[in-house]
Amino acid sequence: MIGRLNHVAIAVPDLEQASALYRDTLGAQVSEPMDEPDHGVTTVFIELPNTKIELLHPLGENSPIQTFLDKNPSGGMHHVCYEVDDIIVARDKMKADGARVLGSGEPKIGAHGKPVLFLHPKDFCGTLVELEQV
């Protein structure tokens, strides 16, 4: 059911420093920061030949990324994102198989302008999983 790996997301305490590391040290193509108020994050995408890295930084007081950084002050891997053809079909299958969909269970529009859902990390080997409809 899942398609290709869309991106790996890394929470970072300093978005400018992390962007410079990928751009200047690793020579990657780095996007401009984009605020995503509905998700409480500012994102930067690192374009790779076969996938993307998403750098996440807290936006606003109730950002889930701030909670993550409070527990992991140096930052770290936050989630992996897999592509799906139909997010509602994927959601319904996941729920039928016992996986927990976070939030209301209804897709939100993600950083790429496409519907996304998140699945509970305890149901996926300790990894927060994002599904994105392509």
Secondary structure, 3 states (H helix, E strand, C coil): CCCCEEEEEEECCCHHHHHHHHHHHCCCEECCCEEECCCCEEEEEEECCCCEEEEEEECCCCCHHHHHHHHCCCCEEEEEEEEECCHHHHHHHHHHCCCCECCCCCCEECCCCCEEEEECHHHCCCCEEEEEEC
